[in-house]
């Protein structure tokens, strides 16, 4: 078995959590008017997507542990219903954030970005326990030989 894709590594995911969280916080603090609607949409959708992804990872852990590329990770998500729903929710959320950002007051790019960073932050935090399990399983299997 080869090396698991870097996005399924605990340290990388902790880095993602920090980056997405800091980015969301900065955009919320600096955005005028505050992009609260897009942040709420992003956070709620991020929680739902995170729960779906966590369920997907737990139902097909071997596919994720064997994933060596981004396409392999996507294939693993598309192998079950929760994963397919999480991918669909990502697209629906992105399009919704664009529409709300453009229709709302202030800078559309700031509103969209604040919502998207919030989505990614909450999703990463929600899926972290499943990523930790997959990463630990991959490490254990590499050391077994």
C-alpha positions in Angstrom: 0.0 0.0 0.0 1.3 3.4 -1.0 1.3 6.6 1.0 -2.2 8.0 1.8 -3.1 11.4 0.2 -1.8 14.3 2.2 -5.3 15.7 2.8 -6.1 12.7 4.9 -3.2 13.5 7.3 -3.9 14.8 10.8 -1.2 17.5 10.8 -2.3 18.8 7.4 -5.9 18.9 8.6 -4.9 20.8 11.7 -3.2 23.3 9.4 -6.3 23.6 7.3 -8.4 24.2 10.4 -6.1 27.0 11.4 -5.9 28.6 8.0 -9.7 28.4 7.4 -10.5 29.7 10.9 -8.1 32.6 10.7 -9.3 33.5 7.2 -12.9 33.5 8.3 -12.2 35.5 11.4 -10.3 38.1 9.5 -13.0 38.5 6.9 -15.7 38.7 9.5 -13.7 41.4 11.5 -12.6 43.4 8.5 -15.7 43.1 6.3 -18.0 46.1 6.2 -20.9 45.6 6.6 -20.2 42.3 8.4 -21.0 39.4 6.1 -23.1 37.6 8.8 -25.6 36.0 6.5 -23.0 34.3 4.3 -21.0 33.2 7.4 -24.2 31.6 8.9 -25.0 29.9 5.6 -21.4 28.7 5.4 -21.2 27.5 9.0 -24.5 25.6 8.9 -23.7 24.0 5.5 -20.2 23.2 6.7 -21.6 21.3 9.7 -23.9 19.3 7.5 -21.2 18.6 4.9 -18.8 17.6 7.7 -21.3 15.2 9.2 -21.9 13.7 5.8 -18.2 13.4 5.1 -17.5 11.9 8.5 -20.2 9.3 7.8 -18.7 8.6 4.4 -15.2 8.1 5.8 -16.5 5.8 8.5 -18.5 3.7 6.0 -15.5 3.2 3.6 -12.4 3.7 5.6 -10.2 1.4 3.5 -11.0 3.4 0.3 -9.8 6.6 2.0 -6.8 4.9 3.6 -5.8 3.7 0.1 -6.3 7.0 -1.6 -3.1 8.4 -3.1 -4.5 11.3 -5.1 -7.2 13.9 -4.9 -9.1 11.9 -7.5 -8.9 8.8 -5.3 -10.2 10.8 -2.4 -13.1 12.0 -4.5 -13.8 8.4 -5.7 -13.9 7.3 -2.1 -16.5 10.0 -1.3 -18.5 9.1 -4.4 -18.6 5.5 -3.4 -21.4 6.0 -0.9 -24.5 8.1 -0.4 -23.2 10.4 2.4 -20.1 11.2 0.3 -22.2 12.0 -2.8 -24.4 14.3 -0.7 -21.4 16.1 0.8 -20.0 16.8 -2.7 -23.3 18.0 -3.9 -23.7 20.2 -0.8 -20.3 21.8 -1.5 -21.5 22.9 -4.9 -24.9 24.1 -3.7 -23.3 26.0 -0.9 -20.8 27.7 -3.2 -23.4 28.8 -5.7 -25.7 30.0 -2.8 -22.8 32.0 -1.3 -22.2 33.7 -4.7 -25.8 34.6 -5.1 -26.2 35.9 -1.6 -22.8 37.8 -1.8 -23.8 39.5 -5.0 -27.3 40.3 -3.9 -26.3 41.6 -0.4 -24.7 44.8 0.7 -21.0 45.4 0.7 -18.3 43.7 -1.3 -19.5 40.5 -2.9 -16.0 38.9 -2.9 -15.6 39.5 0.9 -19.1 38.2 1.6 -18.6 35.0 -0.5 -15.1 34.4 0.9 -16.2 34.8 4.5 -19.0 32.3 4.0 -16.7 29.9 2.1 -14.0 30.1 4.8 -16.6 29.5 7.5 -17.9 26.5 5.5 -14.5 25.0 5.2 -13.5 25.7 8.8 -16.6 24.0 10.3 -16.4 21.1 7.8 -12.7 20.4 8.7 -13.4 20.6 12.4 -16.4 18.2 12.1 -14.5 15.7 10.0 -11.3 15.8 12.0 -12.1 12.7 14.1 -12.7 10.6 11.0 -9.5 11.8 9.4 -7.6 11.0 12.6 -8.9 7.5 12.5 -8.0 7.0 8.8 -4.6 8.6 9.3 -3.9 6.3 12.3 -5.1 3.2 10.5 -2.8 4.1 7.5 0.2 4.6 9.8 -0.5 1.3 11.6 -0.7 -0.6 8.4 2.6 0.9 7.1 4.4 -0.1 10.3 3.0 -3.7 10.2 5.5 -4.9 7.7 
